[in-house]
């Protein structure tokens, strides 16, 4: 079930990239930053969030089970703790490579999309829906490993259409391996923090730089 579910999502997500590039070619409106922002916002809702609700219902899980907060302290400790590690490693990596720009030159819309919306949507799908339902069939370690691998695959269409797929598959520090580790650690944050919000916080901190 999960394999079919994710295959459909991956195929539809690839189609969304093809559609966006086609719209950009034919309509000048879709070249604007606002149009791009709204396009991917709507695409994520229809391709990620609605199917996530479906699989949660399929496995008899309610939204409150996914978005629960057992204790605020535990949620924050694991979210900020793992996210803080991500942040420190990212800043260190930039400094070593001579890139002293921490936040970069992102626009407000890009910042909102990359730091707030993308982590929320990705975590709801990957850790909220897929990981939580996989845990009904497998141990946490196995379910988390599978989910982290699927998380890498979710990034592949974007990498391909941006022309960086080969680079990210071959670069162990900032490519696929890094995404796998981030996905695995976000799963750990959700599990140990007893809240999906822990994973979202960690993911947001990772995306700041």
N, C-alpha and C positions, 0 to 999 in steps of 0.2 A: 504493500500500500504506500509506504513512504517513498519508495523508489519511483513509482508511477507519479505520485504527488509532486516530487521534486523535479522529475523530468519535465512535467508539464509546465511548472513554474520557470524552469531554465529555458525551455523553448519559447515560452511567451515573453520572457524577459529579453531574449535575443531578438524576438520580433519587434519589441518596443524600441530597441536600438536601431533596427533597420528602418522602422517607421519614422523615427525622429530625424535620421539623416536624410530620408526621402523628403520630409516636410521642409527641412532646411534648404534643400536643393530647389524646391519649387515655390516656397513662400518666404518672403523676406521677414515677415512677422516672427517666424519661428527662430530667427537668428538672434533675437533679443534675449537679454539675460532673464527678464521677467517670464517670457514664454518658455524658456528652458526650465526655469524653476518650477513653473506651474505644470509643465508637461511631466516632469519626473515625479512631482508630488502626486499627481493623479495616477500615473503609472504604478507607483509603489502601492497606492491604496488598492487598486484593482488587481494587480498581479501578485502582491505579497500579503496584504492585510486581509482581504476578503477570503482568499484561500486558507489563510492561517485560522480564521474563525471556523471555516468548514472542517478542517482536520481536528480542531479542538472539540467541535461538536461530535465528530465521528468517534472520538475516543472518550466521550462523555466527560470532558473537562470544561469547567466554567471559567469565564473571564476572571472572576475573583480568585480562582486557584492560581492563575498565571500571574496576576498583578498584585498578589498578596504582599504584605509587609509584616513579617512576624514580629520583629522589633526594629525600630528605626535605627538604633545604634548598630545592630548587626548588619543591616542593609548598608549603612554608610561606611562602616569599617571595611567591609569587603569591597564595596564599590570604589571608595576613595583609595583604599590600599592597593588594589590591583591596578586601578587607573593611574595612581601615582607612580607605580613602577613603569607603566607604559610611557608616561609623560617624561620621567627622568631618562629613560633609555632613548626616547626620540630626541630629546634636547641634546643628550650626550653624543648621539650619532651625528646630529647636525653640526655640532661644534667641532667634532673630530674631522668632519669633511669640509670645514671652513665656512659653513653656512650659519651666519650669526642671526639670521632673520627667523625669529621664533614663530610669530603669527603669520608671517608672509604678507603679501599684498592682496589678500582676499577682500572681495566686496562684502557688504553686509549680507546680501542674499546667499552668496557662496558660503559664508560662515554659518548662517542659519541652517542651510541645507546639509553641510558636511559635518557640523559639530552637534547639531540638535536633531534634525529630522532623520538623517540617514541612520545614526545609531539607534534611534527609537524604532524605526521601521524594521531595520535588520535584526535587532534583538527580539522584537515581537515575533517575527517569523522564525528565526533560527533557534533561539533559546526558548522563547515563549511557547511556540507551537511544535516545532520539530523535536527539540531536545526533550521537552516535557512529555511528549507522547512516546518517543523512543524509549524513555525510561520505564515505560510500562511493559516493554518487551525485553530490554537488555539491562545490564548493570550500568551504573552511571558512567564509569570509565569508558565502556564500549560505546554507549550512546553519545557521550561527549566527543569522543574521537571521530565518530561518524559525522556528527553535526559540524565539527570543525572542518572536516574534509569537504563537506557540502558547502560550507561557508566560502571556501576557496573557489569552488566551482561557480558559485554565485557571482564572483567578481570577474570570471573569465570573459563573458561577453563584452563587458565594458572595456576590459584590457584589450581585447581583440580589435574592437572598433576604434579605440584610441591609438592603436598601433604599438602597444607595449606588452602584448601577451608573451612573446618569447622572452623579452627582457625580464618580466616579472616571474616567469616560470624558472628561469635560470639564475636569477639573483637571490641568494638565500637570505640576505639581510633585510631587504626592503620589498621582497616579492612574495611569492606564494607561501614560502615557509613562515614568513613573518605573519601573514594573514591567518595561517593555520594556528600558530601559537596564540595570536590575539583571540581567535574564535574559541580555542580550548580554554584559555584563561577567563574569558567572559562566561563560559559555561560553568567554570569553577566558582566564579564570583556569584552567579545566580544560585548555585547549589549551596555553597557555604553561607552566603548572605541570606538564604531562604527567601529571596525576592528577585524577580526579573529586573527590578530597578537597580540592583547592584551591578548587573551586567550592563545596563544602559549607562550608568554613571561611569563605569570603567571604560566603556567604548567611547563615550563623549570626551573623556580626558585624553584618550589615545589620539583622537581626531583633532585636538586643538592645535597641534603642531604638524 
